[in-house]
Amino acid sequence: STGAEVAIQRSGPLDAAGLNLQPGRVWLGMNGQLTQTPPESGHDTLLGYATAEQRLYIDISETILLED
């Protein structure tokens, strides 16, 4: 809601229930969701890698514009 504080994490381990990840790379999906499928078009933003089902190690790479 308006005026509420927000915590932003830009690097390091993030533990959160409901991530449901497999160990491996994690990208930013087309609609802002986490995905473990590399993009084939649009933007390629590697967010980091999963080390467990509920753990994402955040290590954001520069966004790359992919050709369609």
CHARMM internal coordinates of N, CA and C (Angstrom, degrees):
IC EDIT
DIST 1 N 1 CA 1.4520
DIST 1 CA 1 C 1.5216
ANGL 1 N 1 CA 1 C 109.49
DIST 1 C 2 N 1.2833
ANGL 1 CA 1 C 2 N 116.77
DIHE 1 N 1 CA 1 C 2 N 162.39
DIST 2 N 2 CA 1.4569
ANGL 1 C 2 N 2 CA 122.66
DIHE 1 CA 1 C 2 N 2 CA -178.30
DIST 2 CA 2 C 1.5219
ANGL 2 N 2 CA 2 C 110.77
DIHE 1 C 2 N 2 CA 2 C -58.39
DIST 2 C 3 N 1.3340
ANGL 2 CA 2 C 3 N 116.02
DIHE 2 N 2 CA 2 C 3 N 131.85
DIST 3 N 3 CA 1.4489
ANGL 2 C 3 N 3 CA 121.62
DIHE 2 CA 2 C 3 N 3 CA 177.55
DIST 3 CA 3 C 1.5189
ANGL 3 N 3 CA 3 C 114.63
DIHE 2 C 3 N 3 CA 3 C 86.79
DIST 3 C 4 N 1.3230
ANGL 3 CA 3 C 4 N 117.53
DIHE 3 N 3 CA 3 C 4 N -6.80
DIST 4 N 4 CA 1.4651
ANGL 3 C 4 N 4 CA 120.98
DIHE 3 CA 3 C 4 N 4 CA 179.99
DIST 4 CA 4 C 1.5210
ANGL 4 N 4 CA 4 C 109.94
DIHE 3 C 4 N 4 CA 4 C -75.77
DIST 4 C 5 N 1.3214
ANGL 4 CA 4 C 5 N 116.35
DIHE 4 N 4 CA 4 C 5 N 147.80
DIST 5 N 5 CA 1.4580
ANGL 4 C 5 N 5 CA 120.81
DIHE 4 CA 4 C 5 N 5 CA 177.74
DIST 5 CA 5 C 1.5254
ANGL 5 N 5 CA 5 C 110.10
DIHE 4 C 5 N 5 CA 5 C -77.17
DIST 5 C 6 N 1.3392
ANGL 5 CA 5 C 6 N 115.14
DIHE 5 N 5 CA 5 C 6 N 148.73
DIST 6 N 6 CA 1.4518
ANGL 5 C 6 N 6 CA 121.68
DIHE 5 CA 5 C 6 N 6 CA 179.96
DIST 6 CA 6 C 1.5182
ANGL 6 N 6 CA 6 C 108.08
DIHE 5 C 6 N 6 CA 6 C -129.87
DIST 6 C 7 N 1.3295
ANGL 6 CA 6 C 7 N 117.25
DIHE 6 N 6 CA 6 C 7 N 135.43
DIST 7 N 7 CA 1.4599
ANGL 6 C 7 N 7 CA 121.86
DIHE 6 CA 6 C 7 N 7 CA 175.55
DIST 7 CA 7 C 1.5260
ANGL 7 N 7 CA 7 C 108.13
DIHE 6 C 7 N 7 CA 7 C -96.73
DIST 7 C 8 N 1.3194
ANGL 7 CA 7 C 8 N 116.47
DIHE 7 N 7 CA 7 C 8 N 129.44
DIST 8 N 8 CA 1.4593
ANGL 7 C 8 N 8 CA 122.26
DIHE 7 CA 7 C 8 N 8 CA 179.71
DIST 8 CA 8 C 1.5189
ANGL 8 N 8 CA 8 C 108.34
DIHE 7 C 8 N 8 CA 8 C -117.58
DIST 8 C 9 N 1.3174
ANGL 8 CA 8 C 9 N 115.94
DIHE 8 N 8 CA 8 C 9 N 129.52
DIST 9 N 9 CA 1.4643
ANGL 8 C 9 N 9 CA 120.80
DIHE 8 CA 8 C 9 N 9 CA 178.20
DIST 9 CA 9 C 1.5171
ANGL 9 N 9 CA 9 C 107.86
DIHE 8 C 9 N 9 CA 9 C -118.32
DIST 9 C 10 N 1.3335
ANGL 9 CA 9 C 10 N 117.33
DIHE 9 N 9 CA 9 C 10 N 123.83
DIST 10 N 10 CA 1.4561
ANGL 9 C 10 N 10 CA 121.68
DIHE 9 CA 9 C 10 N 10 CA -176.29
DIST 10 CA 10 C 1.5264
ANGL 10 N 10 CA 10 C 113.71
DIHE 9 C 10 N 10 CA 10 C -107.22
DIST 10 C 11 N 1.3279
ANGL 10 CA 10 C 11 N 117.40
DIHE 10 N 10 CA 10 C 11 N -9.11
DIST 11 N 11 CA 1.4627
ANGL 10 C 11 N 11 CA 120.38
DIHE 10 CA 10 C 11 N 11 CA 178.76
DIST 11 CA 11 C 1.5241
ANGL 11 N 11 CA 11 C 109.82
DIHE 10 C 11 N 11 CA 11 C -161.56
DIST 11 C 12 N 1.3351
ANGL 11 CA 11 C 12 N 114.31
DIHE 11 N 11 CA 11 C 12 N 162.85
DIST 12 N 12 CA 1.4494
ANGL 11 C 12 N 12 CA 120.53
DIHE 11 CA 11 C 12 N 12 CA 176.17
DIST 12 CA 12 C 1.5177
ANGL 12 N 12 CA 12 C 113.21
DIHE 11 C 12 N 12 CA 12 C 92.14
DIST 12 C 13 N 1.3290
ANGL 12 CA 12 C 13 N 116.58
DIHE 12 N 12 CA 12 C 13 N -178.83
DIST 13 N 13 CA 1.4631
ANGL 12 C 13 N 13 CA 120.90
DIHE 12 CA 12 C 13 N 13 CA -176.10
DIST 13 CA 13 C 1.5291
ANGL 13 N 13 CA 13 C 112.62
DIHE 12 C 13 N 13 CA 13 C -74.53
DIST 13 C 14 N 1.3150
ANGL 13 CA 13 C 14 N 114.68
DIHE 13 N 13 CA 13 C 14 N 140.37
DIST 14 N 14 CA 1.4550
ANGL 13 C 14 N 14 CA 122.15
DIHE 13 CA 13 C 14 N 14 CA 176.46
DIST 14 CA 14 C 1.5163
ANGL 14 N 14 CA 14 C 107.27
DIHE 13 C 14 N 14 CA 14 C -128.72
DIST 14 C 15 N 1.3160
ANGL 14 CA 14 C 15 N 116.93
DIHE 14 N 14 CA 14 C 15 N 118.07
DIST 15 N 15 CA 1.4597
ANGL 14 C 15 N 15 CA 122.42
DIHE 14 CA 14 C 15 N 15 CA 176.79
DIST 15 CA 15 C 1.5260
ANGL 15 N 15 CA 15 C 107.85
DIHE 14 C 15 N 15 CA 15 C -104.20
DIST 15 C 16 N 1.3411
ANGL 15 CA 15 C 16 N 116.10
DIHE 15 N 15 CA 15 C 16 N 125.67
DIST 16 N 16 CA 1.4570
ANGL 15 C 16 N 16 CA 119.63
DIHE 15 CA 15 C 16 N 16 CA -179.79
DIST 16 CA 16 C 1.5226
ANGL 16 N 16 CA 16 C 110.03
DIHE 15 C 16 N 16 CA 16 C -152.10
DIST 16 C 17 N 1.3103
ANGL 16 CA 16 C 17 N 115.71
DIHE 16 N 16 CA 16 C 17 N 131.03
DIST 17 N 17 CA 1.4585
ANGL 16 C 17 N 17 CA 120.59
DIHE 16 CA 16 C 17 N 17 CA 176.05
DIST 17 CA 17 C 1.5203
ANGL 17 N 17 CA 17 C 108.90
DIHE 16 C 17 N 17 CA 17 C -64.87
DIST 17 C 18 N 1.3177
ANGL 17 CA 17 C 18 N 116.04
DIHE 17 N 17 CA 17 C 18 N 143.43
DIST 18 N 18 CA 1.4541
ANGL 17 C 18 N 18 CA 120.02
DIHE 17 CA 17 C 18 N 18 CA 175.93
DIST 18 CA 18 C 1.5131
ANGL 18 N 18 CA 18 C 115.47
DIHE 17 C 18 N 18 CA 18 C 91.31
DIST 18 C 19 N 1.3257
ANGL 18 CA 18 C 19 N 118.58
DIHE 18 N 18 CA 18 C 19 N 0.34
DIST 19 N 19 CA 1.4616
ANGL 18 C 19 N 19 CA 119.57
DIHE 18 CA 18 C 19 N 19 CA 178.58
DIST 19 CA 19 C 1.5281
ANGL 19 N 19 CA 19 C 111.08
DIHE 18 C 19 N 19 CA 19 C -67.12
DIST 19 C 20 N 1.3288
ANGL 19 CA 19 C 20 N 116.29
DIHE 19 N 19 CA 19 C 20 N -40.30
DIST 20 N 20 CA 1.4693
ANGL 19 C 20 N 20 CA 122.24
DIHE 19 CA 19 C 20 N 20 CA 178.00
DIST 20 CA 20 C 1.5221
ANGL 20 N 20 CA 20 C 113.22
DIHE 19 C 20 N 20 CA 20 C 51.39
DIST 20 C 21 N 1.3177
ANGL 20 CA 20 C 21 N 116.44
DIHE 20 N 20 CA 20 C 21 N 51.43
DIST 21 N 21 CA 1.4631
ANGL 20 C 21 N 21 CA 122.73
DIHE 20 CA 20 C 21 N 21 CA -178.63
DIST 21 CA 21 C 1.5207
ANGL 21 N 21 CA 21 C 111.26
DIHE 20 C 21 N 21 CA 21 C -100.18
DIST 21 C 22 N 1.3099
ANGL 21 CA 21 C 22 N 115.72
DIHE 21 N 21 CA 21 C 22 N 157.47
DIST 22 N 22 CA 1.4539
ANGL 21 C 22 N 22 CA 122.90
DIHE 21 CA 21 C 22 N 22 CA 170.15
DIST 22 CA 22 C 1.5250
ANGL 22 N 22 CA 22 C 106.45
DIHE 21 C 22 N 22 CA 22 C -102.38
DIST 22 C 23 N 1.3257
ANGL 22 CA 22 C 23 N 119.32
DIHE 22 N 22 CA 22 C 23 N 148.22
DIST 23 N 23 CA 1.4611
ANGL 22 C 23 N 23 CA 119.48
DIHE 22 CA 22 C 23 N 23 CA 176.96
DIST 23 CA 23 C 1.5347
ANGL 23 N 23 CA 23 C 110.63
DIHE 22 C 23 N 23 CA 23 C -54.07
DIST 23 C 24 N 1.3250
ANGL 23 CA 23 C 24 N 115.34
DIHE 23 N 23 CA 23 C 24 N 131.34
DIST 24 N 24 CA 1.4619
ANGL 23 C 24 N 24 CA 120.89
DIHE 23 CA 23 C 24 N 24 CA -179.01
DIST 24 CA 24 C 1.5126
ANGL 24 N 24 CA 24 C 111.45
DIHE 23 C 24 N 24 CA 24 C 143.76
DIST 24 C 25 N 1.3204
ANGL 24 CA 24 C 25 N 115.22
DIHE 24 N 24 CA 24 C 25 N -174.33
DIST 25 N 25 CA 1.4724
ANGL 24 C 25 N 25 CA 122.20
DIHE 24 CA 24 C 25 N 25 CA -176.66
DIST 25 CA 25 C 1.5310
ANGL 25 N 25 CA 25 C 112.12
DIHE 24 C 25 N 25 CA 25 C -68.13
DIST 25 C 26 N 1.3401
ANGL 25 CA 25 C 26 N 113.92
DIHE 25 N 25 CA 25 C 26 N 151.56
DIST 26 N 26 CA 1.4680
ANGL 25 C 26 N 26 CA 120.97
DIHE 25 CA 25 C 26 N 26 CA 179.56
DIST 26 CA 26 C 1.5274
ANGL 26 N 26 CA 26 C 108.23
DIHE 25 C 26 N 26 CA 26 C -133.93
DIST 26 C 27 N 1.3471
ANGL 26 CA 26 C 27 N 115.75
DIHE 26 N 26 CA 26 C 27 N 128.54
DIST 27 N 27 CA 1.4530
ANGL 26 C 27 N 27 CA 122.12
DIHE 26 CA 26 C 27 N 27 CA -179.38
DIST 27 CA 27 C 1.5219
ANGL 27 N 27 CA 27 C 110.88
DIHE 26 C 27 N 27 CA 27 C -112.52
DIST 27 C 28 N 1.3331
ANGL 27 CA 27 C 28 N 114.89
DIHE 27 N 27 CA 27 C 28 N 165.05
DIST 28 N 28 CA 1.4595
ANGL 27 C 28 N 28 CA 122.23
DIHE 27 CA 27 C 28 N 28 CA 172.40
DIST 28 CA 28 C 1.5223
ANGL 28 N 28 CA 28 C 107.40
DIHE 27 C 28 N 28 CA 28 C -84.55
DIST 28 C 29 N 1.3339
ANGL 28 CA 28 C 29 N 117.17
DIHE 28 N 28 CA 28 C 29 N 121.68
DIST 29 N 29 CA 1.4585
ANGL 28 C 29 N 29 CA 122.06
DIHE 28 CA 28 C 29 N 29 CA -178.84
DIST 29 CA 29 C 1.5197
ANGL 29 N 29 CA 29 C 112.54
DIHE 28 C 29 N 29 CA 29 C -77.08
DIST 29 C 30 N 1.3134
ANGL 29 CA 29 C 30 N 115.91
DIHE 29 N 29 CA 29 C 30 N 169.95
DIST 30 N 30 CA 1.4713
ANGL 29 C 30 N 30 CA 122.88
DIHE 29 CA 29 C 30 N 30 CA -177.18
DIST 30 CA 30 C 1.5266
ANGL 30 N 30 CA 30 C 112.98
DIHE 29 C 30 N 30 CA 30 C -57.43
DIST 30 C 31 N 1.3284
ANGL 30 CA 30 C 31 N 117.40
DIHE 30 N 30 CA 30 C 31 N -31.03
DIST 31 N 31 CA 1.4668
ANGL 30 C 31 N 31 CA 120.85
DIHE 30 CA 30 C 31 N 31 CA -178.15
DIST 31 CA 31 C 1.5230
ANGL 31 N 31 CA 31 C 112.38
DIHE 30 C 31 N 31 CA 31 C -108.24
DIST 31 C 32 N 1.3417
ANGL 31 CA 31 C 32 N 116.48
DIHE 31 N 31 CA 31 C 32 N 20.18
DIST 32 N 32 CA 1.4567
ANGL 31 C 32 N 32 CA 120.53
DIHE 31 CA 31 C 32 N 32 CA 177.49
DIST 32 CA 32 C 1.5168
ANGL 32 N 32 CA 32 C 114.84
DIHE 31 C 32 N 32 CA 32 C 88.13
DIST 32 C 33 N 1.3239
ANGL 32 CA 32 C 33 N 117.82
DIHE 32 N 32 CA 32 C 33 N 2.55
DIST 33 N 33 CA 1.4601
ANGL 32 C 33 N 33 CA 121.24
DIHE 32 CA 32 C 33 N 33 CA -179.86
DIST 33 CA 33 C 1.5350
ANGL 33 N 33 CA 33 C 110.27
DIHE 32 C 33 N 33 CA 33 C -86.14
DIST 33 C 34 N 1.3249
ANGL 33 CA 33 C 34 N 115.58
DIHE 33 N 33 CA 33 C 34 N 164.02
DIST 34 N 34 CA 1.4580
ANGL 33 C 34 N 34 CA 120.88
DIHE 33 CA 33 C 34 N 34 CA 173.29
DIST 34 CA 34 C 1.5220
ANGL 34 N 34 CA 34 C 108.23
DIHE 33 C 34 N 34 CA 34 C -79.48
DIST 34 C 35 N 1.3283
ANGL 34 CA 34 C 35 N 117.03
DIHE 34 N 34 CA 34 C 35 N 139.23
DIST 35 N 35 CA 1.4555
ANGL 34 C 35 N 35 CA 121.12
DIHE 34 CA 34 C 35 N 35 CA 176.53
DIST 35 CA 35 C 1.5225
ANGL 35 N 35 CA 35 C 109.41
DIHE 34 C 35 N 35 CA 35 C -143.17
DIST 35 C 36 N 1.2992
ANGL 35 CA 35 C 36 N 115.92
DIHE 35 N 35 CA 35 C 36 N 150.50
DIST 36 N 36 CA 1.4590
ANGL 35 C 36 N 36 CA 120.52
DIHE 35 CA 35 C 36 N 36 CA 176.56
DIST 36 CA 36 C 1.5239
ANGL 36 N 36 CA 36 C 110.91
DIHE 35 C 36 N 36 CA 36 C -108.79
DIST 36 C 37 N 1.3268
ANGL 36 CA 36 C 37 N 115.97
DIHE 36 N 36 CA 36 C 37 N 12.99
DIST 37 N 37 CA 1.4566
ANGL 36 C 37 N 37 CA 122.67
DIHE 36 CA 36 C 37 N 37 CA 175.18
DIST 37 CA 37 C 1.5224
ANGL 37 N 37 CA 37 C 108.19
DIHE 36 C 37 N 37 CA 37 C -103.90
DIST 37 C 38 N 1.3337
ANGL 37 CA 37 C 38 N 118.20
DIHE 37 N 37 CA 37 C 38 N 119.81
DIST 38 N 38 CA 1.4674
ANGL 37 C 38 N 38 CA 120.06
DIHE 37 CA 37 C 38 N 38 CA -179.77
DIST 38 CA 38 C 1.5323
ANGL 38 N 38 CA 38 C 110.71
DIHE 37 C 38 N 38 CA 38 C -61.89
DIST 38 C 39 N 1.3221
ANGL 38 CA 38 C 39 N 118.09
DIHE 38 N 38 CA 38 C 39 N 140.54
DIST 39 N 39 CA 1.4590
ANGL 38 C 39 N 39 CA 120.62
DIHE 38 CA 38 C 39 N 39 CA 179.62
DIST 39 CA 39 C 1.5266
ANGL 39 N 39 CA 39 C 110.99
DIHE 38 C 39 N 39 CA 39 C -69.86
DIST 39 C 40 N 1.3259
ANGL 39 CA 39 C 40 N 115.71
DIHE 39 N 39 CA 39 C 40 N 147.55
DIST 40 N 40 CA 1.4611
ANGL 39 C 40 N 40 CA 121.16
DIHE 39 CA 39 C 40 N 40 CA 177.54
DIST 40 CA 40 C 1.5202
ANGL 40 N 40 CA 40 C 111.71
DIHE 39 C 40 N 40 CA 40 C -103.36
DIST 40 C 41 N 1.3267
ANGL 40 CA 40 C 41 N 117.17
DIHE 40 N 40 CA 40 C 41 N -16.71
DIST 41 N 41 CA 1.4653
ANGL 40 C 41 N 41 CA 121.86
DIHE 40 CA 40 C 41 N 41 CA 177.65
DIST 41 CA 41 C 1.5153
ANGL 41 N 41 CA 41 C 108.10
DIHE 40 C 41 N 41 CA 41 C -151.92
DIST 41 C 42 N 1.3190
ANGL 41 CA 41 C 42 N 115.23
DIHE 41 N 41 CA 41 C 42 N 171.37
DIST 42 N 42 CA 1.4655
ANGL 41 C 42 N 42 CA 119.62
DIHE 41 CA 41 C 42 N 42 CA -179.38
DIST 42 CA 42 C 1.5120
ANGL 42 N 42 CA 42 C 111.41
DIHE 41 C 42 N 42 CA 42 C 82.79
DIST 42 C 43 N 1.3166
ANGL 42 CA 42 C 43 N 116.67
DIHE 42 N 42 CA 42 C 43 N -125.33
DIST 43 N 43 CA 1.4530
ANGL 42 C 43 N 43 CA 122.98
DIHE 42 CA 42 C 43 N 43 CA -177.70
DIST 43 CA 43 C 1.5208
ANGL 43 N 43 CA 43 C 111.10
DIHE 42 C 43 N 43 CA 43 C -115.40
DIST 43 C 44 N 1.3166
ANGL 43 CA 43 C 44 N 116.24
DIHE 43 N 43 CA 43 C 44 N 141.47
DIST 44 N 44 CA 1.4660
ANGL 43 C 44 N 44 CA 122.80
DIHE 43 CA 43 C 44 N 44 CA 177.01
DIST 44 CA 44 C 1.5265
ANGL 44 N 44 CA 44 C 107.37
DIHE 43 C 44 N 44 CA 44 C -112.55
DIST 44 C 45 N 1.3348
ANGL 44 CA 44 C 45 N 116.11
DIHE 44 N 44 CA 44 C 45 N 108.35
DIST 45 N 45 CA 1.4560
ANGL 44 C 45 N 45 CA 121.35
DIHE 44 CA 44 C 45 N 45 CA 177.03
DIST 45 CA 45 C 1.5232
ANGL 45 N 45 CA 45 C 108.41
DIHE 44 C 45 N 45 CA 45 C -124.72
DIST 45 C 46 N 1.3152
ANGL 45 CA 45 C 46 N 116.27
DIHE 45 N 45 CA 45 C 46 N 105.23
DIST 46 N 46 CA 1.4565
ANGL 45 C 46 N 46 CA 121.58
DIHE 45 CA 45 C 46 N 46 CA 177.08
DIST 46 CA 46 C 1.5211
ANGL 46 N 46 CA 46 C 107.67
DIHE 45 C 46 N 46 CA 46 C -80.46
DIST 46 C 47 N 1.3335
ANGL 46 CA 46 C 47 N 116.25
DIHE 46 N 46 CA 46 C 47 N 119.57
DIST 47 N 47 CA 1.4645
ANGL 46 C 47 N 47 CA 121.14
DIHE 46 CA 46 C 47 N 47 CA -177.47
DIST 47 CA 47 C 1.5179
ANGL 47 N 47 CA 47 C 112.87
DIHE 46 C 47 N 47 CA 47 C -87.00
DIST 47 C 48 N 1.3281
ANGL 47 CA 47 C 48 N 116.96
DIHE 47 N 47 CA 47 C 48 N -27.26
DIST 48 N 48 CA 1.4583
ANGL 47 C 48 N 48 CA 120.80
DIHE 47 CA 47 C 48 N 48 CA -177.46
DIST 48 CA 48 C 1.5064
ANGL 48 N 48 CA 48 C 109.11
DIHE 47 C 48 N 48 CA 48 C 154.03
DIST 48 C 49 N 1.3211
ANGL 48 CA 48 C 49 N 115.94
DIHE 48 N 48 CA 48 C 49 N -145.09
DIST 49 N 49 CA 1.4552
ANGL 48 C 49 N 49 CA 119.33
DIHE 48 CA 48 C 49 N 49 CA -178.64
DIST 49 CA 49 C 1.5206
ANGL 49 N 49 CA 49 C 110.36
DIHE 48 C 49 N 49 CA 49 C -148.11
DIST 49 C 50 N 1.3258
ANGL 49 CA 49 C 50 N 113.04
DIHE 49 N 49 CA 49 C 50 N 148.07
DIST 50 N 50 CA 1.4601
ANGL 49 C 50 N 50 CA 120.22
DIHE 49 CA 49 C 50 N 50 CA 177.55
DIST 50 CA 50 C 1.5174
ANGL 50 N 50 CA 50 C 108.37
DIHE 49 C 50 N 50 CA 50 C -86.83
DIST 50 C 51 N 1.3152
ANGL 50 CA 50 C 51 N 116.15
DIHE 50 N 50 CA 50 C 51 N 135.92
DIST 51 N 51 CA 1.4585
ANGL 50 C 51 N 51 CA 120.68
DIHE 50 CA 50 C 51 N 51 CA 175.94
DIST 51 CA 51 C 1.5231
ANGL 51 N 51 CA 51 C 110.64
DIHE 50 C 51 N 51 CA 51 C -108.56
DIST 51 C 52 N 1.3308
ANGL 51 CA 51 C 52 N 116.31
DIHE 51 N 51 CA 51 C 52 N -11.55
DIST 52 N 52 CA 1.4660
ANGL 51 C 52 N 52 CA 123.17
DIHE 51 CA 51 C 52 N 52 CA 177.54
DIST 52 CA 52 C 1.5257
ANGL 52 N 52 CA 52 C 107.11
DIHE 51 C 52 N 52 CA 52 C -161.61
DIST 52 C 53 N 1.3158
ANGL 52 CA 52 C 53 N 116.45
DIHE 52 N 52 CA 52 C 53 N 171.67
DIST 53 N 53 CA 1.4651
ANGL 52 C 53 N 53 CA 121.57
DIHE 52 CA 52 C 53 N 53 CA -177.59
DIST 53 CA 53 C 1.5268
ANGL 53 N 53 CA 53 C 112.52
DIHE 52 C 53 N 53 CA 53 C -56.59
DIST 53 C 54 N 1.3132
ANGL 53 CA 53 C 54 N 118.08
DIHE 53 N 53 CA 53 C 54 N -35.83
DIST 54 N 54 CA 1.4648
ANGL 53 C 54 N 54 CA 122.75
DIHE 53 CA 53 C 54 N 54 CA -175.73
DIST 54 CA 54 C 1.5299
ANGL 54 N 54 CA 54 C 112.92
DIHE 53 C 54 N 54 CA 54 C -113.79
DIST 54 C 55 N 1.3528
ANGL 54 CA 54 C 55 N 117.99
DIHE 54 N 54 CA 54 C 55 N 17.96
DIST 55 N 55 CA 1.4625
ANGL 54 C 55 N 55 CA 120.07
DIHE 54 CA 54 C 55 N 55 CA -178.35
DIST 55 CA 55 C 1.5232
ANGL 55 N 55 CA 55 C 111.15
DIHE 54 C 55 N 55 CA 55 C -132.94
DIST 55 C 56 N 1.3260
ANGL 55 CA 55 C 56 N 115.01
DIHE 55 N 55 CA 55 C 56 N 124.89
DIST 56 N 56 CA 1.4623
ANGL 55 C 56 N 56 CA 123.26
DIHE 55 CA 55 C 56 N 56 CA 175.55
DIST 56 CA 56 C 1.5128
ANGL 56 N 56 CA 56 C 107.95
DIHE 55 C 56 N 56 CA 56 C -116.09
DIST 56 C 57 N 1.3287
ANGL 56 CA 56 C 57 N 116.49
DIHE 56 N 56 CA 56 C 57 N 126.80
DIST 57 N 57 CA 1.4540
ANGL 56 C 57 N 57 CA 120.05
DIHE 56 CA 56 C 57 N 57 CA 173.56
DIST 57 CA 57 C 1.5230
ANGL 57 N 57 CA 57 C 106.10
DIHE 56 C 57 N 57 CA 57 C -94.61
DIST 57 C 58 N 1.3262
ANGL 57 CA 57 C 58 N 116.34
DIHE 57 N 57 CA 57 C 58 N 112.39
DIST 58 N 58 CA 1.4583
ANGL 57 C 58 N 58 CA 121.75
DIHE 57 CA 57 C 58 N 58 CA -175.52
DIST 58 CA 58 C 1.5285
ANGL 58 N 58 CA 58 C 109.91
DIHE 57 C 58 N 58 CA 58 C -82.12
DIST 58 C 59 N 1.3273
ANGL 58 CA 58 C 59 N 114.60
DIHE 58 N 58 CA 58 C 59 N 124.74
DIST 59 N 59 CA 1.4674
ANGL 58 C 59 N 59 CA 123.18
DIHE 58 CA 58 C 59 N 59 CA 177.56
DIST 59 CA 59 C 1.5321
ANGL 59 N 59 CA 59 C 106.33
DIHE 58 C 59 N 59 CA 59 C -151.79
DIST 59 C 60 N 1.3242
ANGL 59 CA 59 C 60 N 116.56
DIHE 59 N 59 CA 59 C 60 N 76.28
DIST 60 N 60 CA 1.4595
ANGL 59 C 60 N 60 CA 123.29
DIHE 59 CA 59 C 60 N 60 CA -170.15
DIST 60 CA 60 C 1.5278
ANGL 60 N 60 CA 60 C 111.17
DIHE 59 C 60 N 60 CA 60 C -69.32
DIST 60 C 61 N 1.3404
ANGL 60 CA 60 C 61 N 114.98
DIHE 60 N 60 CA 60 C 61 N 128.11
DIST 61 N 61 CA 1.4607
ANGL 60 C 61 N 61 CA 122.10
DIHE 60 CA 60 C 61 N 61 CA 176.63
DIST 61 CA 61 C 1.5197
ANGL 61 N 61 CA 61 C 109.89
DIHE 60 C 61 N 61 CA 61 C -94.88
DIST 61 C 62 N 1.3250
ANGL 61 CA 61 C 62 N 116.66
DIHE 61 N 61 CA 61 C 62 N 164.90
DIST 62 N 62 CA 1.4549
ANGL 61 C 62 N 62 CA 120.42
DIHE 61 CA 61 C 62 N 62 CA 175.68
DIST 62 CA 62 C 1.5216
ANGL 62 N 62 CA 62 C 109.52
DIHE 61 C 62 N 62 CA 62 C -63.84
DIST 62 C 63 N 1.3117
ANGL 62 CA 62 C 63 N 116.38
DIHE 62 N 62 CA 62 C 63 N 144.78
DIST 63 N 63 CA 1.4587
ANGL 62 C 63 N 63 CA 121.53
DIHE 62 CA 62 C 63 N 63 CA 177.50
DIST 63 CA 63 C 1.5089
ANGL 63 N 63 CA 63 C 109.74
DIHE 62 C 63 N 63 CA 63 C -74.34
DIST 63 C 64 N 1.3351
ANGL 63 CA 63 C 64 N 116.11
DIHE 63 N 63 CA 63 C 64 N 136.07
DIST 64 N 64 CA 1.4492
ANGL 63 C 64 N 64 CA 122.91
DIHE 63 CA 63 C 64 N 64 CA 178.47
DIST 64 CA 64 C 1.5206
ANGL 64 N 64 CA 64 C 107.62
DIHE 63 C 64 N 64 CA 64 C -114.07
DIST 64 C 65 N 1.3423
ANGL 64 CA 64 C 65 N 117.56
DIHE 64 N 64 CA 64 C 65 N 130.06
DIST 65 N 65 CA 1.4662
ANGL 64 C 65 N 65 CA 122.23
DIHE 64 CA 64 C 65 N 65 CA 175.66
DIST 65 CA 65 C 1.5213
ANGL 65 N 65 CA 65 C 107.48
DIHE 64 C 65 N 65 CA 65 C -82.55
DIST 65 C 66 N 1.3253
ANGL 65 CA 65 C 66 N 115.80
DIHE 65 N 65 CA 65 C 66 N 119.95
DIST 66 N 66 CA 1.4697
ANGL 65 C 66 N 66 CA 121.11
DIHE 65 CA 65 C 66 N 66 CA -179.61
DIST 66 CA 66 C 1.5262
ANGL 66 N 66 CA 66 C 109.94
DIHE 65 C 66 N 66 CA 66 C -92.31
DIST 66 C 67 N 1.3246
ANGL 66 CA 66 C 67 N 115.94
DIHE 66 N 66 CA 66 C 67 N 147.73
DIST 67 N 67 CA 1.4665
ANGL 66 C 67 N 67 CA 119.59
DIHE 66 CA 66 C 67 N 67 CA 175.05
DIST 67 CA 67 C 1.5194
ANGL 67 N 67 CA 67 C 109.03
DIHE 66 C 67 N 67 CA 67 C -77.60
DIST 67 C 68 N 1.3218
ANGL 67 CA 67 C 68 N 116.36
DIHE 67 N 67 CA 67 C 68 N 146.09
DIST 68 N 68 CA 1.4642
ANGL 67 C 68 N 68 CA 121.14
DIHE 67 CA 67 C 68 N 68 CA 177.55
DIST 68 CA 68 C 1.4987
ANGL 68 N 68 CA 68 C 110.53
DIHE 67 C 68 N 68 CA 68 C -82.00
END
COOR INIT
IC SEED 1 N 1 CA 1 C
IC BUILD
